[in-house]
């Protein structure tokens, strides 16, 4: 019985020691990856995402500064909202609960991915 108890303690100690070695190896690999990442990011170009909504257009300012469009997307977007009464007898000034808000003007939102 004593031998089994001693053997189990020895196996437990060996298990702890081997797990520490593997975690040390992982730490050194992570440090190497961080160094490689830092080297590659210093060589990368700058990227930026710009959004313009509802006939607003300022992309020419960025293009004049040397930015290049990599990707362009457009989405439908609500530009303005209007409030209307829910019923004929509704007084929107006195009773705020009878006011319905609806989209008034729908426009387009353009999203540009730029690189310099």
C-alpha positions in Angstrom: 0.0 0.0 0.0 2.9 2.3 0.9 4.5 1.6 -2.5 1.4 2.5 -4.4 1.1 5.8 -2.4 4.8 6.7 -3.1 4.4 5.8 -6.7 1.4 7.9 -7.1 3.1 10.9 -5.5 6.1 10.5 -7.8 3.9 10.3 -10.9 2.1 13.5 -9.7 5.4 15.4 -9.3 6.6 14.2 -12.8 3.3 15.4 -14.3 3.7 18.9 -12.8 7.3 19.1 -13.9 6.5 18.1 -17.5 3.6 20.5 -17.8 5.8 23.5 -16.7 8.3 22.7 -19.5 5.6 22.7 -22.2 4.3 26.1 -21.0 7.8 27.6 -21.2 8.1 26.5 -24.8 4.7 28.1 -25.7 5.8 31.4 -24.1 9.0 31.5 -26.3 6.9 30.7 -29.4 4.5 33.5 -28.6 7.4 36.0 -28.1 8.8 35.0 -31.5 5.4 35.5 -33.2 5.0 38.9 -31.6 8.5 39.9 -33.0 7.6 38.7 -36.5 4.3 40.5 -36.3 6.0 43.8 -35.3 8.4 43.5 -38.2 5.6 42.9 -40.8 3.3 45.7 -39.5 6.1 48.3 -39.9 6.2 47.4 -43.6 2.5 47.5 -44.1 0.6 50.4 -45.6 -1.9 52.5 -43.8 -5.6 51.6 -44.2 -8.7 53.5 -43.2 -12.4 53.1 -43.6 -14.5 56.2 -44.4 -18.3 56.5 -44.5 -20.4 59.2 -46.3 -24.2 59.3 -46.0 -27.1 61.0 -47.7 -25.5 62.6 -50.8 -22.6 63.8 -48.6 -19.4 63.3 -50.6 -15.9 64.1 -49.4 -13.9 61.2 -51.0 -12.1 63.6 -53.4 -10.3 65.2 -50.4 -8.9 61.8 -49.5 -8.0 61.0 -53.1 -6.1 64.3 -53.4 -4.1 63.5 -50.3 -2.8 60.3 -51.9 -5.3 57.7 -50.7 -6.3 54.9 -53.0 -9.8 53.2 -52.9 -9.4 49.5 -52.3 -13.1 48.6 -51.8 -16.3 50.5 -52.2 -19.7 49.5 -50.8 -23.1 51.2 -50.6 -26.0 50.6 -48.4 -29.5 52.1 -48.1 -29.9 54.5 -45.2 -32.6 56.6 -43.7 -31.6 60.3 -43.9 -34.5 62.0 -42.2 -37.5 61.0 -40.1 -41.0 62.5 -39.9 -43.7 62.2 -37.2 -47.3 61.7 -38.0 -50.4 61.3 -35.8 -51.5 57.7 -35.3 -55.2 58.6 -35.5 -57.3 61.5 -36.7 -58.1 62.7 -33.2 -54.5 62.5 -32.0 -52.9 65.7 -30.7 -49.1 65.1 -31.0 -48.3 68.1 -28.7 -50.3 66.8 -25.8 -50.2 63.1 -26.2 -46.7 61.8 -27.2 -47.9 58.2 -27.2 -50.0 58.7 -30.3 -47.1 59.9 -32.4 -45.7 57.6 -35.1 -42.2 58.2 -36.5 -41.7 57.1 -40.1 -38.8 57.5 -42.5 -39.1 60.6 -44.6 -36.1 60.5 -47.0 -34.1 57.4 -47.8 -30.6 57.9 -49.2 -27.4 55.9 -49.7 -24.4 55.4 -47.4 -21.1 54.8 -49.2 -18.3 53.0 -47.3 -14.8 53.3 -48.7 -11.7 51.2 -47.7 -8.7 53.4 -48.4 -5.0 52.7 -48.5 -2.0 55.0 -48.5 
